Amino acid sequence: MTSWAHSLIRISNYEVETLQKRLAEITARKASAEMRLAVLDAEVEVERERARADAEAGLLLQAYLAGWKARKGLAEADLDTLDAEEAGARDALTDAYSELKKFEHVAETTRLNALIAAGKRETAAFDEMGLRRRSA
């Protein structure tokens, strides 16, 4: 493999690995945001049960629900942002992987062309040797 092809492949591999790490980090943040939403839903159910059992807690339930809706809205907005970020990271990773495969294909084609050319040179040398022996 030529040095330029090796360098391009190494750079492309690094880019793919970097994008994979970025995607993994985004996925972890997304899982955390989804967990936060699940916890918020569980908390509201606990507060509703408490309100059913305790009249004083029932009076405070509306204020709690207003705050809960605001927190849930923020968590959902974070999740939407992470969804968009994840889609962008997946697209970038797909593009980088495609570029890597193109470079690998070009390097392999170059290697095969070099082998074919060497084979042609060898055949020509053998043909020339045969012609010299025949003429001698």
C-alpha positions in Angstrom: 0.0 0.0 0.0 1.3 3.4 -0.8 2.1 5.9 1.9 -0.5 8.4 0.8 -3.2 5.7 0.9 -2.1 4.5 4.3 -2.1 8.0 5.6 -5.6 8.7 4.3 -6.9 5.4 5.7 -5.4 6.1 9.1 -6.9 9.7 9.2 -10.3 8.3 8.1 -10.1 5.6 10.8 -9.4 8.2 13.4 -12.3 10.3 12.2 -14.6 7.3 12.3 -13.5 6.4 15.9 -13.9 10.0 17.0 -17.4 10.1 15.6 -18.3 6.7 17.2 -17.2 8.1 20.6 -19.3 11.2 20.1 -22.3 9.1 19.1 -21.8 6.9 22.2 -21.6 10.0 24.4 -24.8 11.5 22.9 -26.6 8.1 23.3 -25.6 8.0 27.0 -26.9 11.6 27.5 -30.1 10.6 25.7 -30.6 7.6 27.9 -30.0 9.8 31.0 -32.7 12.3 29.7 -35.1 9.4 29.1 -34.5 8.2 32.6 -35.1 11.7 33.9 -38.5 11.7 32.2 -39.4 8.3 33.6 -38.4 9.5 37.1 -40.6 12.6 36.7 -43.5 10.4 35.7 -43.0 8.2 38.7 -42.7 11.2 41.0 -46.0 12.6 39.8 -47.8 9.3 40.4 -46.4 9.2 43.9 -47.6 12.7 44.6 -51.1 11.9 43.2 -51.3 8.9 45.5 -50.2 11.1 48.4 -52.9 13.7 47.5 -55.5 10.9 47.5 -54.5 9.8 51.0 -53.8 13.2 52.5 -56.1 16.2 52.1 -53.4 18.8 52.9 -51.2 17.2 50.1 -54.2 17.4 47.8 -54.3 21.2 48.3 -50.7 21.4 47.2 -51.0 19.0 44.3 -51.9 21.7 41.8 -48.8 23.8 42.6 -46.7 20.6 42.4 -48.3 19.7 39.0 -47.5 23.2 37.6 -43.8 22.8 38.6 -43.8 19.2 37.3 -45.1 20.3 33.9 -42.4 22.9 33.6 -39.7 20.4 34.5 -41.1 17.8 32.2 -41.2 20.3 29.4 -37.6 21.1 29.9 -36.7 17.4 29.9 -38.7 16.8 26.8 -37.0 19.8 25.1 -33.6 18.3 26.1 -34.6 15.0 24.7 -35.7 16.6 21.4 -32.4 18.4 21.1 -30.5 15.1 21.8 -32.6 13.3 19.2 -31.6 15.9 16.6 -27.9 15.8 17.8 -28.0 12.0 17.6 -29.3 12.1 14.0 -26.6 14.5 13.0 -23.9 12.4 14.6 -25.2 9.3 12.9 -25.2 11.0 9.5 -21.7 12.3 10.1 -20.6 8.8 11.1 -22.2 7.3 8.0 -20.4 9.8 5.8 -17.1 9.3 7.5 -17.4 5.5 7.2 -18.3 5.8 3.5 -15.2 8.0 3.0 -13.1 5.4 4.8 -14.4 2.6 2.5 -13.7 4.8 -0.6 -10.1 5.3 0.5 -9.7 1.6 1.2 -11.1 0.7 -2.2 -8.8 3.1 -3.9 -5.8 1.7 -2.0 -6.8 -1.9 -2.9 -7.3 -1.0 -6.5 -3.9 0.7 -6.6 -2.3 -2.3 -5.0 -4.0 -4.7 -7.5 -3.0 -2.4 -10.5 0.6 -2.5 -9.2 0.5 -6.3 -9.1 -0.9 -6.5 -12.6 1.8 -4.1 -13.9 4.5 -6.2 -12.2 3.0 -9.3 -13.7 3.0 -7.7 -17.2 6.7 -6.7 -16.7 7.6 -10.2 -15.7 5.8 -11.7 -18.6 7.5 -9.3 -21.0 10.9 -10.2 -19.4 10.2 -13.9 -19.9 9.1 -13.3 -23.5 12.3 -11.4 -24.2 14.4 -14.2 -22.6 12.6 -16.7 -24.8 13.2 -14.7 -27.9 16.9 -14.3 -27.1 17.2 -18.1 -26.6 15.4 -18.8 -29.8 17.6 -16.4 -31.8 20.8 -17.7 -30.3 
